[in-house]
Amino acid sequence: MSISSLWDWFSTEIRYVLFFAMAILMIVCIVKRAWIMLVVSIIGLAFIGIFIINPDTILSLAEWLGNKLNLGG
């Protein structure tokens, strides 16, 4: 078993956990009628999900931020 196949398996499992957590959290927020918490939870889990589904996004985000802040000369 190579590292890449292990990473693929881990990434798939984390996606399932993320979607399950999102569904449970949405149900709880809807039952409690906590609409602001629902919106914030969806945005937060979507932000985390971006990096789980496509980890290369972290690199492009870091490069973009470095260019905007003029880091590294």
Secondary structure, DSSP 8 states (H G I E B T S, - for coil): --HHHHHHHHHHHHHHHHHHHHHHHHHHHHHHT-HHHHHHHHHHHHHHHHHHH-THHHHHHHHHHHHHTTTT-
